[in-house]
């Protein structure tokens, strides 16, 4: 399905990211993952099942460092012959207070990790897709389109990701590059279960289920879909 395709997955060492990396590798793609901790890539390799002859590579990278991201993605394109797929999962959640109690520092932090990382990665990857086509999937959030009470900074950053996605879809329409977003809610991960042990975890969506949606969006059957914001929160 994706044999010969080169994919970059930001946030690829996390719970959802690992599921996406696994799905892409299983489909035949070469996957490159930026990471923070020195042993993050090794832990990912041990956590997932590497298909025979699968190529999983990566390097330490600050996704908010524009020059570093451009350099890294250029090296990926040079080493593997291009970039075909970009999945922006990197981000984080913080909040819990109303707007008037939320310091600007938290707004800035949420914009940096949820929006800035996606913007820079898209800007660095797209030039390598222009001559070959490609697919971009950005991870937004259910909060971006619904009540963001007490999580305004997070919601605003994730809503901006939707605007980014719509702009990319319009700008790249004639370059055979699609750009779509997904809207998860609470994902069924060990960390989320630990944070909310009394919740009905059966209502949460497994990372593997979301990964299958992302796999579809970057695959050949989704070439007619661009600019979409797809809910993936099930009954959560």
FENCOR-V229785 format. One record per backbone hydrogen bond with DSSP energy under -0.5 kcal/mol. CO is the residue of the C=O (numbers start at 0). NH is the residue of the N-H. Records with the same first field share a line. If there is no record, write none. Layout:
CO->NH / NH
//
This chain:
1->4
4->6 / 29
5->83 / 84
6->31
7->9 / 86
8->11
9->88
10->13
13->17
14->18
15->19
16->20
17->21
18->22
19->23
20->24
21->25
22->26
23->28
24->27
26->1
27->3
29->6
30->56
31->8
32->58
34->60
36->39
38->42
39->43
40->44
41->45
42->46
43->47
47->49
48->50
50->53
53->55
54->30
56->32
58->34
60->62
61->64
63->65
64->68
65->69
66->70
67->71
68->72
69->73
70->74
71->75
72->76
73->77
74->78
75->79
76->80
83->134
84->7
85->87 / 136
86->9 / 88
87->138
97->100
98->101
100->102
102->105 / 106
103->107
104->108
105->109
106->110
107->111
108->112
109->113 / 114
110->114 / 115
111->116
114->118
115->119
116->120
117->121
118->122
119->123
120->124
121->125
122->126
124->127 / 128
125->128 / 129
127->82
128->131 / 132
133->177
134->85
135->179
136->87
137->139 / 181
140->143
141->144 / 145
147->150
149->95 / 96
150->154
151->155
152->156
153->157
154->158
155->159
156->160
157->161
158->162
159->163
160->164
161->165
162->166
163->167
164->168
165->169
166->170
167->171
171->174 / 176
172->175
175->133
177->135
178->226
179->137
180->229
181->139 / 183
182->231
183->141
185->204
186->188
187->206
188->192
189->193
190->194
191->195
193->196
195->198
198->200
199->202
200->203
202->234
204->187
205->208 / 209
206->210
207->211
208->212
209->213
210->214
211->215
212->216
213->217
214->218
215->218
218->221
219->222
221->224
223->225
227->180
228->230
229->182
232->235
//
